[in-house]
Amino acid sequence: MKNQTISYFLLLEFSQNRHMQLLHFFFFFVLYLATVTTNFIIISAVFLDHRLHNPMYFFLMNLALQDMGIVSVIVPKSMINSLMGTRHISYVGCIVQIFLFLSFEASDFFLLTVMAYDRYVAICHPLHYQMVMNWKNCAEIIILVWVAGLLCGMLHTTGTFTILFCSNVVNQFFCEIPQLLKLSCSRFNCLEVGVLVASVVVGLGCFIFVIVSYATIFKAVLRIPSEQGRKKALSTCIPHLIVVSMLLITGWFAYMRPPSNTPSYFDFGLTVLYSLLPPLFNPIIYSMRNKNIKFVLSKLWRFEKFF
């Protein structure tokens, strides 16, 4: 079966038992609802409270938008399939899913790199912060992040779908590039390998930039004379470090391990780990460590209770 004759793909079927299908639907529904709700709360808090109208929270709001996009691209289709007792996704639907998922994921990673730079300027060069991170520069940075993410998604999608497919059975709950490449008739795709190498180089550069930024930040924090000042500086850095570490570690385990030839709950678990858990926990991590966000959220909660 070649590329030209494939009109749809078959995604991972968790079980043929109807009760297990409904259990999978309920699990993904709760996960999706929790992720969308927590990220929407962060967006609302930043949008509604003027005290959060600064670059750090502006970037955080965009991160929440990207996280909502990630789960919205892959989870609803899997939920519908479980509810309807089917495995199908159209060929065009698979292309769109990969393009949007990778665009949001890449934008997420680029934005986390930008947020490391924002913390570096705020802590190491506080007197220049307003000049460097003004609203014009922040808007240009965000546009660049989104465009770079879309470009990354477009290149990977083009590289993946230039191959000839000898099967349409995808052993994952969404169209994932490693699983699709495994279906290739040629087993080797020069274009996708080139895009992958370029992505690794860019990703490694971003990772090194984050490490160097935080090494400089921690040196500057240690020179702060007051303990309260050091705690305040670290309170804005630790959540970001946790989020970056979680994204990199889960993505490393998921993509560095060769995909299996048969459906595997271990592969499924790793995919859930890197694709669904970071978008869920990112707003929670930032809320737990940030006094301003916690204060705004408590105000919103009291306002809702009043009505």
C-alpha angles and dihedrals in degrees: 000000000000134000095263093057097047111100097164144013129227113230126206114297109213095196142338089223110103094217091053091049090053090046090054090049091051093047093051092042092055091044092048094045092049092049095048092044097050093046093045090052090054091049091049093047093051093044097048103040117069092205089068093053097109133104097266093056092039088059090044090054090053090048089055090050090052092048091052088050093052095055094038091058098054111019104058093054091051090048092050091049092052092046093048095040094238138118102203130127120169122244091246090044090055091051092050092046094053093044095050095040094052092043092055093042093049092045088050092055094044091049092051087054090052090049089055088055090048091055090046093055093042095052104028098036106022094157091059096042098098091048097046099038099040120147094260092055092044092052091050091048092051092049089050091049093052093044091049090050092050090048091051091049092048094050094048093045092050091047093049098047097047089076128090113247120217093186138026098207111113113193094211136074092248137023102284121180098229090052092048093048088054088062093058118123092214096043088215130074116184094194096051091043089053092048090046093052091048090049091050091051092049092044092049090050091052091047092051090047091054092048093049091045093053093043087057091043094053091049089053092046091054089057093056105109100212124068091218090055091051092049091049092051093047092047089067094045105044096064091051092049091050092050093048092046092049093050095047097043096047092043091049093053092046099047103031091058113082111244114252123242092232132049109279130190087208091059089046091051093050091049092050088048096057101030105039110021099057093054088050098047100037095080091040092053093048092047095049095054100036119082094192094055092044090052093050092046091051089052091051090048092051090047092053092047090051091058 
